[in-house]
Amino acid sequence: MQYLINVIDSRSNSGTAEEAVAIDAFNEKLRAGGHWVFAGGLADPTVSTVIDGRGEEPIFTDGPFVEAKEWAAGLWVIEAPDLDVALKLMAEGSKACNRRLEVRPLLPER
């Protein structure tokens, strides 16, 4: 099963050099264990664009879809046999990136 992990932060580009080293080491552990799917950092939400294509013409709006004190600053997508394994792995990920994480199962393909 795959899981989406949101890295939660209240600041943009806040990672330190030490955190980058720890995250790289953690990512290597995910790769070595066969859990790696994808990971990446996200730009500040103020540079996002919301698209609403439900009408006849799409509407494009600058900025985040919600105002929040915290946001997703990065993400992982991992493969794990079950939620317990995903949570155990990402407890280490939280320590490596020095941030809180949200772990969410991806819905199975239809």
Phi and psi restraints in degrees (range 20) as a CNS / XPLOR table:
assign (resid 1 and name C) (resid 2 and name N)
       (resid 2 and name CA) (resid 2 and name C) 1.0 -103.5 20.0 2
assign (resid 2 and name N) (resid 2 and name CA)
       (resid 2 and name C) (resid 3 and name N) 1.0 149.4 20.0 2
assign (resid 2 and name C) (resid 3 and name N)
       (resid 3 and name CA) (resid 3 and name C) 1.0 -130.8 20.0 2
assign (resid 3 and name N) (resid 3 and name CA)
       (resid 3 and name C) (resid 4 and name N) 1.0 139.8 20.0 2
assign (resid 3 and name C) (resid 4 and name N)
       (resid 4 and name CA) (resid 4 and name C) 1.0 -97.9 20.0 2
assign (resid 4 and name N) (resid 4 and name CA)
       (resid 4 and name C) (resid 5 and name N) 1.0 129.8 20.0 2
assign (resid 4 and name C) (resid 5 and name N)
       (resid 5 and name CA) (resid 5 and name C) 1.0 -118.1 20.0 2
assign (resid 5 and name N) (resid 5 and name CA)
       (resid 5 and name C) (resid 6 and name N) 1.0 117.8 20.0 2
assign (resid 5 and name C) (resid 6 and name N)
       (resid 6 and name CA) (resid 6 and name C) 1.0 -92.4 20.0 2
assign (resid 6 and name N) (resid 6 and name CA)
       (resid 6 and name C) (resid 7 and name N) 1.0 129.8 20.0 2
assign (resid 6 and name C) (resid 7 and name N)
       (resid 7 and name CA) (resid 7 and name C) 1.0 -88.3 20.0 2
assign (resid 7 and name N) (resid 7 and name CA)
       (resid 7 and name C) (resid 8 and name N) 1.0 121.3 20.0 2
assign (resid 7 and name C) (resid 8 and name N)
       (resid 8 and name CA) (resid 8 and name C) 1.0 -98.3 20.0 2
assign (resid 8 and name N) (resid 8 and name CA)
       (resid 8 and name C) (resid 9 and name N) 1.0 129.8 20.0 2
assign (resid 8 and name C) (resid 9 and name N)
       (resid 9 and name CA) (resid 9 and name C) 1.0 -149.3 20.0 2
assign (resid 9 and name N) (resid 9 and name CA)
       (resid 9 and name C) (resid 10 and name N) 1.0 164.4 20.0 2
assign (resid 9 and name C) (resid 10 and name N)
       (resid 10 and name CA) (resid 10 and name C) 1.0 -117.7 20.0 2
assign (resid 10 and name N) (resid 10 and name CA)
       (resid 10 and name C) (resid 11 and name N) 1.0 4.1 20.0 2
assign (resid 10 and name C) (resid 11 and name N)
       (resid 11 and name CA) (resid 11 and name C) 1.0 -130.8 20.0 2
assign (resid 11 and name N) (resid 11 and name CA)
       (resid 11 and name C) (resid 12 and name N) 1.0 153.6 20.0 2
assign (resid 11 and name C) (resid 12 and name N)
       (resid 12 and name CA) (resid 12 and name C) 1.0 -97.0 20.0 2
assign (resid 12 and name N) (resid 12 and name CA)
       (resid 12 and name C) (resid 13 and name N) 1.0 145.4 20.0 2
assign (resid 12 and name C) (resid 13 and name N)
       (resid 13 and name CA) (resid 13 and name C) 1.0 48.4 20.0 2
assign (resid 13 and name N) (resid 13 and name CA)
       (resid 13 and name C) (resid 14 and name N) 1.0 45.5 20.0 2
assign (resid 13 and name C) (resid 14 and name N)
       (resid 14 and name CA) (resid 14 and name C) 1.0 -95.5 20.0 2
assign (resid 14 and name N) (resid 14 and name CA)
       (resid 14 and name C) (resid 15 and name N) 1.0 -1.3 20.0 2
assign (resid 14 and name C) (resid 15 and name N)
       (resid 15 and name CA) (resid 15 and name C) 1.0 -67.5 20.0 2
assign (resid 15 and name N) (resid 15 and name CA)
       (resid 15 and name C) (resid 16 and name N) 1.0 142.9 20.0 2
assign (resid 15 and name C) (resid 16 and name N)
       (resid 16 and name CA) (resid 16 and name C) 1.0 -96.6 20.0 2
assign (resid 16 and name N) (resid 16 and name CA)
       (resid 16 and name C) (resid 17 and name N) 1.0 166.8 20.0 2
assign (resid 16 and name C) (resid 17 and name N)
       (resid 17 and name CA) (resid 17 and name C) 1.0 -61.5 20.0 2
assign (resid 17 and name N) (resid 17 and name CA)
       (resid 17 and name C) (resid 18 and name N) 1.0 -39.1 20.0 2
assign (resid 17 and name C) (resid 18 and name N)
       (resid 18 and name CA) (resid 18 and name C) 1.0 -64.9 20.0 2
assign (resid 18 and name N) (resid 18 and name CA)
       (resid 18 and name C) (resid 19 and name N) 1.0 -40.6 20.0 2
assign (resid 18 and name C) (resid 19 and name N)
       (resid 19 and name CA) (resid 19 and name C) 1.0 -65.6 20.0 2
assign (resid 19 and name N) (resid 19 and name CA)
       (resid 19 and name C) (resid 20 and name N) 1.0 -38.7 20.0 2
assign (resid 19 and name C) (resid 20 and name N)
       (resid 20 and name CA) (resid 20 and name C) 1.0 -61.0 20.0 2
assign (resid 20 and name N) (resid 20 and name CA)
       (resid 20 and name C) (resid 21 and name N) 1.0 -41.8 20.0 2
assign (resid 20 and name C) (resid 21 and name N)
       (resid 21 and name CA) (resid 21 and name C) 1.0 -63.5 20.0 2
assign (resid 21 and name N) (resid 21 and name CA)
       (resid 21 and name C) (resid 22 and name N) 1.0 -44.7 20.0 2
assign (resid 21 and name C) (resid 22 and name N)
       (resid 22 and name CA) (resid 22 and name C) 1.0 -65.5 20.0 2
assign (resid 22 and name N) (resid 22 and name CA)
       (resid 22 and name C) (resid 23 and name N) 1.0 -39.7 20.0 2
assign (resid 22 and name C) (resid 23 and name N)
       (resid 23 and name CA) (resid 23 and name C) 1.0 -66.0 20.0 2
assign (resid 23 and name N) (resid 23 and name CA)
       (resid 23 and name C) (resid 24 and name N) 1.0 -42.7 20.0 2
assign (resid 23 and name C) (resid 24 and name N)
       (resid 24 and name CA) (resid 24 and name C) 1.0 -58.9 20.0 2
assign (resid 24 and name N) (resid 24 and name CA)
       (resid 24 and name C) (resid 25 and name N) 1.0 -43.3 20.0 2
assign (resid 24 and name C) (resid 25 and name N)
       (resid 25 and name CA) (resid 25 and name C) 1.0 -64.9 20.0 2
assign (resid 25 and name N) (resid 25 and name CA)
       (resid 25 and name C) (resid 26 and name N) 1.0 -41.3 20.0 2
assign (resid 25 and name C) (resid 26 and name N)
       (resid 26 and name CA) (resid 26 and name C) 1.0 -64.9 20.0 2
assign (resid 26 and name N) (resid 26 and name CA)
       (resid 26 and name C) (resid 27 and name N) 1.0 -42.2 20.0 2
assign (resid 26 and name C) (resid 27 and name N)
       (resid 27 and name CA) (resid 27 and name C) 1.0 -60.7 20.0 2
assign (resid 27 and name N) (resid 27 and name CA)
       (resid 27 and name C) (resid 28 and name N) 1.0 -38.9 20.0 2
assign (resid 27 and name C) (resid 28 and name N)
       (resid 28 and name CA) (resid 28 and name C) 1.0 -63.2 20.0 2
assign (resid 28 and name N) (resid 28 and name CA)
       (resid 28 and name C) (resid 29 and name N) 1.0 -37.7 20.0 2
assign (resid 28 and name C) (resid 29 and name N)
       (resid 29 and name CA) (resid 29 and name C) 1.0 -64.2 20.0 2
assign (resid 29 and name N) (resid 29 and name CA)
       (resid 29 and name C) (resid 30 and name N) 1.0 -41.2 20.0 2
assign (resid 29 and name C) (resid 30 and name N)
       (resid 30 and name CA) (resid 30 and name C) 1.0 -61.7 20.0 2
assign (resid 30 and name N) (resid 30 and name CA)
       (resid 30 and name C) (resid 31 and name N) 1.0 -43.8 20.0 2
assign (resid 30 and name C) (resid 31 and name N)
       (resid 31 and name CA) (resid 31 and name C) 1.0 -62.2 20.0 2
assign (resid 31 and name N) (resid 31 and name CA)
       (resid 31 and name C) (resid 32 and name N) 1.0 -47.7 20.0 2
assign (resid 31 and name C) (resid 32 and name N)
       (resid 32 and name CA) (resid 32 and name C) 1.0 -62.3 20.0 2
assign (resid 32 and name N) (resid 32 and name CA)
       (resid 32 and name C) (resid 33 and name N) 1.0 -32.5 20.0 2
assign (resid 32 and name C) (resid 33 and name N)
       (resid 33 and name CA) (resid 33 and name C) 1.0 -87.8 20.0 2
assign (resid 33 and name N) (resid 33 and name CA)
       (resid 33 and name C) (resid 34 and name N) 1.0 0.7 20.0 2
assign (resid 33 and name C) (resid 34 and name N)
       (resid 34 and name CA) (resid 34 and name C) 1.0 76.5 20.0 2
assign (resid 34 and name N) (resid 34 and name CA)
       (resid 34 and name C) (resid 35 and name N) 1.0 18.6 20.0 2
assign (resid 34 and name C) (resid 35 and name N)
       (resid 35 and name CA) (resid 35 and name C) 1.0 -97.7 20.0 2
assign (resid 35 and name N) (resid 35 and name CA)
       (resid 35 and name C) (resid 36 and name N) 1.0 -15.1 20.0 2
assign (resid 35 and name C) (resid 36 and name N)
       (resid 36 and name CA) (resid 36 and name C) 1.0 -69.8 20.0 2
assign (resid 36 and name N) (resid 36 and name CA)
       (resid 36 and name C) (resid 37 and name N) 1.0 131.0 20.0 2
assign (resid 36 and name C) (resid 37 and name N)
       (resid 37 and name CA) (resid 37 and name C) 1.0 -121.7 20.0 2
assign (resid 37 and name N) (resid 37 and name CA)
       (resid 37 and name C) (resid 38 and name N) 1.0 -54.1 20.0 2
assign (resid 37 and name C) (resid 38 and name N)
       (resid 38 and name CA) (resid 38 and name C) 1.0 -166.9 20.0 2
assign (resid 38 and name N) (resid 38 and name CA)
       (resid 38 and name C) (resid 39 and name N) 1.0 152.0 20.0 2
assign (resid 38 and name C) (resid 39 and name N)
       (resid 39 and name CA) (resid 39 and name C) 1.0 -153.8 20.0 2
assign (resid 39 and name N) (resid 39 and name CA)
       (resid 39 and name C) (resid 40 and name N) 1.0 154.9 20.0 2
assign (resid 39 and name C) (resid 40 and name N)
       (resid 40 and name CA) (resid 40 and name C) 1.0 -174.4 20.0 2
assign (resid 40 and name N) (resid 40 and name CA)
       (resid 40 and name C) (resid 41 and name N) 1.0 156.7 20.0 2
assign (resid 40 and name C) (resid 41 and name N)
       (resid 41 and name CA) (resid 41 and name C) 1.0 -88.9 20.0 2
assign (resid 41 and name N) (resid 41 and name CA)
       (resid 41 and name C) (resid 42 and name N) 1.0 157.8 20.0 2
assign (resid 41 and name C) (resid 42 and name N)
       (resid 42 and name CA) (resid 42 and name C) 1.0 -116.5 20.0 2
assign (resid 42 and name N) (resid 42 and name CA)
       (resid 42 and name C) (resid 43 and name N) 1.0 144.0 20.0 2
assign (resid 42 and name C) (resid 43 and name N)
       (resid 43 and name CA) (resid 43 and name C) 1.0 -68.2 20.0 2
assign (resid 43 and name N) (resid 43 and name CA)
       (resid 43 and name C) (resid 44 and name N) 1.0 166.1 20.0 2
assign (resid 43 and name C) (resid 44 and name N)
       (resid 44 and name CA) (resid 44 and name C) 1.0 -56.9 20.0 2
assign (resid 44 and name N) (resid 44 and name CA)
       (resid 44 and name C) (resid 45 and name N) 1.0 141.0 20.0 2
assign (resid 44 and name C) (resid 45 and name N)
       (resid 45 and name CA) (resid 45 and name C) 1.0 -61.7 20.0 2
assign (resid 45 and name N) (resid 45 and name CA)
       (resid 45 and name C) (resid 46 and name N) 1.0 -19.7 20.0 2
assign (resid 45 and name C) (resid 46 and name N)
       (resid 46 and name CA) (resid 46 and name C) 1.0 -67.6 20.0 2
assign (resid 46 and name N) (resid 46 and name CA)
       (resid 46 and name C) (resid 47 and name N) 1.0 -17.2 20.0 2
assign (resid 46 and name C) (resid 47 and name N)
       (resid 47 and name CA) (resid 47 and name C) 1.0 -98.7 20.0 2
assign (resid 47 and name N) (resid 47 and name CA)
       (resid 47 and name C) (resid 48 and name N) 1.0 10.0 20.0 2
assign (resid 47 and name C) (resid 48 and name N)
       (resid 48 and name CA) (resid 48 and name C) 1.0 -81.9 20.0 2
assign (resid 48 and name N) (resid 48 and name CA)
       (resid 48 and name C) (resid 49 and name N) 1.0 163.6 20.0 2
assign (resid 48 and name C) (resid 49 and name N)
       (resid 49 and name CA) (resid 49 and name C) 1.0 -130.6 20.0 2
assign (resid 49 and name N) (resid 49 and name CA)
       (resid 49 and name C) (resid 50 and name N) 1.0 130.5 20.0 2
assign (resid 49 and name C) (resid 50 and name N)
       (resid 50 and name CA) (resid 50 and name C) 1.0 -97.8 20.0 2
assign (resid 50 and name N) (resid 50 and name CA)
       (resid 50 and name C) (resid 51 and name N) 1.0 132.3 20.0 2
assign (resid 50 and name C) (resid 51 and name N)
       (resid 51 and name CA) (resid 51 and name C) 1.0 -116.5 20.0 2
assign (resid 51 and name N) (resid 51 and name CA)
       (resid 51 and name C) (resid 52 and name N) 1.0 127.2 20.0 2
assign (resid 51 and name C) (resid 52 and name N)
       (resid 52 and name CA) (resid 52 and name C) 1.0 -116.4 20.0 2
assign (resid 52 and name N) (resid 52 and name CA)
       (resid 52 and name C) (resid 53 and name N) 1.0 100.5 20.0 2
assign (resid 52 and name C) (resid 53 and name N)
       (resid 53 and name CA) (resid 53 and name C) 1.0 -100.4 20.0 2
assign (resid 53 and name N) (resid 53 and name CA)
       (resid 53 and name C) (resid 54 and name N) 1.0 20.7 20.0 2
assign (resid 53 and name C) (resid 54 and name N)
       (resid 54 and name CA) (resid 54 and name C) 1.0 -78.0 20.0 2
assign (resid 54 and name N) (resid 54 and name CA)
       (resid 54 and name C) (resid 55 and name N) 1.0 -20.1 20.0 2
assign (resid 54 and name C) (resid 55 and name N)
       (resid 55 and name CA) (resid 55 and name C) 1.0 -93.2 20.0 2
assign (resid 55 and name N) (resid 55 and name CA)
       (resid 55 and name C) (resid 56 and name N) 1.0 -166.6 20.0 2
assign (resid 55 and name C) (resid 56 and name N)
       (resid 56 and name CA) (resid 56 and name C) 1.0 -67.1 20.0 2
assign (resid 56 and name N) (resid 56 and name CA)
       (resid 56 and name C) (resid 57 and name N) 1.0 -36.6 20.0 2
assign (resid 56 and name C) (resid 57 and name N)
       (resid 57 and name CA) (resid 57 and name C) 1.0 -122.7 20.0 2
assign (resid 57 and name N) (resid 57 and name CA)
       (resid 57 and name C) (resid 58 and name N) 1.0 138.8 20.0 2
assign (resid 57 and name C) (resid 58 and name N)
       (resid 58 and name CA) (resid 58 and name C) 1.0 -68.0 20.0 2
assign (resid 58 and name N) (resid 58 and name CA)
       (resid 58 and name C) (resid 59 and name N) 1.0 147.4 20.0 2
assign (resid 58 and name C) (resid 59 and name N)
       (resid 59 and name CA) (resid 59 and name C) 1.0 -111.7 20.0 2
assign (resid 59 and name N) (resid 59 and name CA)
       (resid 59 and name C) (resid 60 and name N) 1.0 127.5 20.0 2
assign (resid 59 and name C) (resid 60 and name N)
       (resid 60 and name CA) (resid 60 and name C) 1.0 -109.7 20.0 2
assign (resid 60 and name N) (resid 60 and name CA)
       (resid 60 and name C) (resid 61 and name N) 1.0 127.7 20.0 2
assign (resid 60 and name C) (resid 61 and name N)
       (resid 61 and name CA) (resid 61 and name C) 1.0 -125.9 20.0 2
assign (resid 61 and name N) (resid 61 and name CA)
       (resid 61 and name C) (resid 62 and name N) 1.0 128.8 20.0 2
assign (resid 61 and name C) (resid 62 and name N)
       (resid 62 and name CA) (resid 62 and name C) 1.0 -72.2 20.0 2
assign (resid 62 and name N) (resid 62 and name CA)
       (resid 62 and name C) (resid 63 and name N) 1.0 146.5 20.0 2
assign (resid 62 and name C) (resid 63 and name N)
       (resid 63 and name CA) (resid 63 and name C) 1.0 94.5 20.0 2
assign (resid 63 and name N) (resid 63 and name CA)
       (resid 63 and name C) (resid 64 and name N) 1.0 174.1 20.0 2
assign (resid 63 and name C) (resid 64 and name N)
       (resid 64 and name CA) (resid 64 and name C) 1.0 -68.4 20.0 2
assign (resid 64 and name N) (resid 64 and name CA)
       (resid 64 and name C) (resid 65 and name N) 1.0 157.7 20.0 2
assign (resid 64 and name C) (resid 65 and name N)
       (resid 65 and name CA) (resid 65 and name C) 1.0 -76.3 20.0 2
assign (resid 65 and name N) (resid 65 and name CA)
       (resid 65 and name C) (resid 66 and name N) 1.0 -17.8 20.0 2
assign (resid 65 and name C) (resid 66 and name N)
       (resid 66 and name CA) (resid 66 and name C) 1.0 -140.2 20.0 2
assign (resid 66 and name N) (resid 66 and name CA)
       (resid 66 and name C) (resid 67 and name N) 1.0 148.7 20.0 2
assign (resid 66 and name C) (resid 67 and name N)
       (resid 67 and name CA) (resid 67 and name C) 1.0 -86.4 20.0 2
assign (resid 67 and name N) (resid 67 and name CA)
       (resid 67 and name C) (resid 68 and name N) 1.0 132.1 20.0 2
assign (resid 67 and name C) (resid 68 and name N)
       (resid 68 and name CA) (resid 68 and name C) 1.0 -148.7 20.0 2
assign (resid 68 and name N) (resid 68 and name CA)
       (resid 68 and name C) (resid 69 and name N) 1.0 155.5 20.0 2
assign (resid 68 and name C) (resid 69 and name N)
       (resid 69 and name CA) (resid 69 and name C) 1.0 -77.6 20.0 2
assign (resid 69 and name N) (resid 69 and name CA)
       (resid 69 and name C) (resid 70 and name N) 1.0 -25.8 20.0 2
assign (resid 69 and name C) (resid 70 and name N)
       (resid 70 and name CA) (resid 70 and name C) 1.0 -130.3 20.0 2
assign (resid 70 and name N) (resid 70 and name CA)
       (resid 70 and name C) (resid 71 and name N) 1.0 158.8 20.0 2
assign (resid 70 and name C) (resid 71 and name N)
       (resid 71 and name CA) (resid 71 and name C) 1.0 -153.6 20.0 2
assign (resid 71 and name N) (resid 71 and name CA)
       (resid 71 and name C) (resid 72 and name N) 1.0 172.4 20.0 2
assign (resid 71 and name C) (resid 72 and name N)
       (resid 72 and name CA) (resid 72 and name C) 1.0 -75.0 20.0 2
assign (resid 72 and name N) (resid 72 and name CA)
       (resid 72 and name C) (resid 73 and name N) 1.0 116.4 20.0 2
assign (resid 72 and name C) (resid 73 and name N)
       (resid 73 and name CA) (resid 73 and name C) 1.0 -98.9 20.0 2
assign (resid 73 and name N) (resid 73 and name CA)
       (resid 73 and name C) (resid 74 and name N) 1.0 -10.8 20.0 2
assign (resid 73 and name C) (resid 74 and name N)
       (resid 74 and name CA) (resid 74 and name C) 1.0 -173.3 20.0 2
assign (resid 74 and name N) (resid 74 and name CA)
       (resid 74 and name C) (resid 75 and name N) 1.0 178.1 20.0 2
assign (resid 74 and name C) (resid 75 and name N)
       (resid 75 and name CA) (resid 75 and name C) 1.0 -156.3 20.0 2
assign (resid 75 and name N) (resid 75 and name CA)
       (resid 75 and name C) (resid 76 and name N) 1.0 157.0 20.0 2
assign (resid 75 and name C) (resid 76 and name N)
       (resid 76 and name CA) (resid 76 and name C) 1.0 -125.2 20.0 2
assign (resid 76 and name N) (resid 76 and name CA)
       (resid 76 and name C) (resid 77 and name N) 1.0 148.4 20.0 2
assign (resid 76 and name C) (resid 77 and name N)
       (resid 77 and name CA) (resid 77 and name C) 1.0 -119.9 20.0 2
assign (resid 77 and name N) (resid 77 and name CA)
       (resid 77 and name C) (resid 78 and name N) 1.0 122.3 20.0 2
assign (resid 77 and name C) (resid 78 and name N)
       (resid 78 and name CA) (resid 78 and name C) 1.0 -123.9 20.0 2
assign (resid 78 and name N) (resid 78 and name CA)
       (resid 78 and name C) (resid 79 and name N) 1.0 163.4 20.0 2
assign (resid 78 and name C) (resid 79 and name N)
       (resid 79 and name CA) (resid 79 and name C) 1.0 -110.7 20.0 2
assign (resid 79 and name N) (resid 79 and name CA)
       (resid 79 and name C) (resid 80 and name N) 1.0 129.2 20.0 2
assign (resid 79 and name C) (resid 80 and name N)
       (resid 80 and name CA) (resid 80 and name C) 1.0 -148.3 20.0 2
assign (resid 80 and name N) (resid 80 and name CA)
       (resid 80 and name C) (resid 81 and name N) 1.0 148.6 20.0 2
assign (resid 80 and name C) (resid 81 and name N)
       (resid 81 and name CA) (resid 81 and name C) 1.0 -66.6 20.0 2
assign (resid 81 and name N) (resid 81 and name CA)
       (resid 81 and name C) (resid 82 and name N) 1.0 -26.0 20.0 2
assign (resid 81 and name C) (resid 82 and name N)
       (resid 82 and name CA) (resid 82 and name C) 1.0 -162.2 20.0 2
assign (resid 82 and name N) (resid 82 and name CA)
       (resid 82 and name C) (resid 83 and name N) 1.0 173.3 20.0 2
assign (resid 82 and name C) (resid 83 and name N)
       (resid 83 and name CA) (resid 83 and name C) 1.0 -62.4 20.0 2
assign (resid 83 and name N) (resid 83 and name CA)
       (resid 83 and name C) (resid 84 and name N) 1.0 -37.8 20.0 2
assign (resid 83 and name C) (resid 84 and name N)
       (resid 84 and name CA) (resid 84 and name C) 1.0 -59.1 20.0 2
assign (resid 84 and name N) (resid 84 and name CA)
       (resid 84 and name C) (resid 85 and name N) 1.0 -43.0 20.0 2
assign (resid 84 and name C) (resid 85 and name N)
       (resid 85 and name CA) (resid 85 and name C) 1.0 -66.6 20.0 2
assign (resid 85 and name N) (resid 85 and name CA)
       (resid 85 and name C) (resid 86 and name N) 1.0 -43.4 20.0 2
assign (resid 85 and name C) (resid 86 and name N)
       (resid 86 and name CA) (resid 86 and name C) 1.0 -59.9 20.0 2
assign (resid 86 and name N) (resid 86 and name CA)
       (resid 86 and name C) (resid 87 and name N) 1.0 -43.9 20.0 2
assign (resid 86 and name C) (resid 87 and name N)
       (resid 87 and name CA) (resid 87 and name C) 1.0 -66.0 20.0 2
assign (resid 87 and name N) (resid 87 and name CA)
       (resid 87 and name C) (resid 88 and name N) 1.0 -40.8 20.0 2
assign (resid 87 and name C) (resid 88 and name N)
       (resid 88 and name CA) (resid 88 and name C) 1.0 -63.4 20.0 2
assign (resid 88 and name N) (resid 88 and name CA)
       (resid 88 and name C) (resid 89 and name N) 1.0 -44.7 20.0 2
assign (resid 88 and name C) (resid 89 and name N)
       (resid 89 and name CA) (resid 89 and name C) 1.0 -61.2 20.0 2
assign (resid 89 and name N) (resid 89 and name CA)
       (resid 89 and name C) (resid 90 and name N) 1.0 -46.3 20.0 2
assign (resid 89 and name C) (resid 90 and name N)
       (resid 90 and name CA) (resid 90 and name C) 1.0 -78.5 20.0 2
assign (resid 90 and name N) (resid 90 and name CA)
       (resid 90 and name C) (resid 91 and name N) 1.0 -13.7 20.0 2
assign (resid 90 and name C) (resid 91 and name N)
       (resid 91 and name CA) (resid 91 and name C) 1.0 -62.7 20.0 2
assign (resid 91 and name N) (resid 91 and name CA)
       (resid 91 and name C) (resid 92 and name N) 1.0 -38.3 20.0 2
assign (resid 91 and name C) (resid 92 and name N)
       (resid 92 and name CA) (resid 92 and name C) 1.0 -69.1 20.0 2
assign (resid 92 and name N) (resid 92 and name CA)
       (resid 92 and name C) (resid 93 and name N) 1.0 -37.5 20.0 2
assign (resid 92 and name C) (resid 93 and name N)
       (resid 93 and name CA) (resid 93 and name C) 1.0 -63.0 20.0 2
assign (resid 93 and name N) (resid 93 and name CA)
       (resid 93 and name C) (resid 94 and name N) 1.0 -39.6 20.0 2
assign (resid 93 and name C) (resid 94 and name N)
       (resid 94 and name CA) (resid 94 and name C) 1.0 -61.6 20.0 2
assign (resid 94 and name N) (resid 94 and name CA)
       (resid 94 and name C) (resid 95 and name N) 1.0 -42.1 20.0 2
assign (resid 94 and name C) (resid 95 and name N)
       (resid 95 and name CA) (resid 95 and name C) 1.0 -66.1 20.0 2
assign (resid 95 and name N) (resid 95 and name CA)
       (resid 95 and name C) (resid 96 and name N) 1.0 -41.8 20.0 2
assign (resid 95 and name C) (resid 96 and name N)
       (resid 96 and name CA) (resid 96 and name C) 1.0 -63.5 20.0 2
assign (resid 96 and name N) (resid 96 and name CA)
       (resid 96 and name C) (resid 97 and name N) 1.0 -43.7 20.0 2
assign (resid 96 and name C) (resid 97 and name N)
       (resid 97 and name CA) (resid 97 and name C) 1.0 -93.4 20.0 2
assign (resid 97 and name N) (resid 97 and name CA)
       (resid 97 and name C) (resid 98 and name N) 1.0 -5.5 20.0 2
assign (resid 97 and name C) (resid 98 and name N)
       (resid 98 and name CA) (resid 98 and name C) 1.0 59.8 20.0 2
assign (resid 98 and name N) (resid 98 and name CA)
       (resid 98 and name C) (resid 99 and name N) 1.0 40.9 20.0 2
assign (resid 98 and name C) (resid 99 and name N)
       (resid 99 and name CA) (resid 99 and name C) 1.0 -140.6 20.0 2
assign (resid 99 and name N) (resid 99 and name CA)
       (resid 99 and name C) (resid 100 and name N) 1.0 159.9 20.0 2
assign (resid 99 and name C) (resid 100 and name N)
       (resid 100 and name CA) (resid 100 and name C) 1.0 -76.3 20.0 2
assign (resid 100 and name N) (resid 100 and name CA)
       (resid 100 and name C) (resid 101 and name N) 1.0 150.8 20.0 2
assign (resid 100 and name C) (resid 101 and name N)
       (resid 101 and name CA) (resid 101 and name C) 1.0 -127.1 20.0 2
assign (resid 101 and name N) (resid 101 and name CA)
       (resid 101 and name C) (resid 102 and name N) 1.0 148.6 20.0 2
assign (resid 101 and name C) (resid 102 and name N)
       (resid 102 and name CA) (resid 102 and name C) 1.0 -112.9 20.0 2
assign (resid 102 and name N) (resid 102 and name CA)
       (resid 102 and name C) (resid 103 and name N) 1.0 123.0 20.0 2
assign (resid 102 and name C) (resid 103 and name N)
       (resid 103 and name CA) (resid 103 and name C) 1.0 -105.7 20.0 2
assign (resid 103 and name N) (resid 103 and name CA)
       (resid 103 and name C) (resid 104 and name N) 1.0 124.0 20.0 2
assign (resid 103 and name C) (resid 104 and name N)
       (resid 104 and name CA) (resid 104 and name C) 1.0 -133.7 20.0 2
assign (resid 104 and name N) (resid 104 and name CA)
       (resid 104 and name C) (resid 105 and name N) 1.0 129.2 20.0 2
assign (resid 104 and name C) (resid 105 and name N)
       (resid 105 and name CA) (resid 105 and name C) 1.0 -65.9 20.0 2
assign (resid 105 and name N) (resid 105 and name CA)
       (resid 105 and name C) (resid 106 and name N) 1.0 140.8 20.0 2
assign (resid 105 and name C) (resid 106 and name N)
       (resid 106 and name CA) (resid 106 and name C) 1.0 -81.9 20.0 2
assign (resid 106 and name N) (resid 106 and name CA)
       (resid 106 and name C) (resid 107 and name N) 1.0 142.2 20.0 2
assign (resid 106 and name C) (resid 107 and name N)
       (resid 107 and name CA) (resid 107 and name C) 1.0 -67.7 20.0 2
assign (resid 107 and name N) (resid 107 and name CA)
       (resid 107 and name C) (resid 108 and name N) 1.0 145.0 20.0 2
assign (resid 107 and name C) (resid 108 and name N)
       (resid 108 and name CA) (resid 108 and name C) 1.0 -65.6 20.0 2
assign (resid 108 and name N) (resid 108 and name CA)
       (resid 108 and name C) (resid 109 and name N) 1.0 152.0 20.0 2
assign (resid 108 and name C) (resid 109 and name N)
       (resid 109 and name CA) (resid 109 and name C) 1.0 -65.1 20.0 2
assign (resid 109 and name N) (resid 109 and name CA)
       (resid 109 and name C) (resid 110 and name N) 1.0 147.5 20.0 2
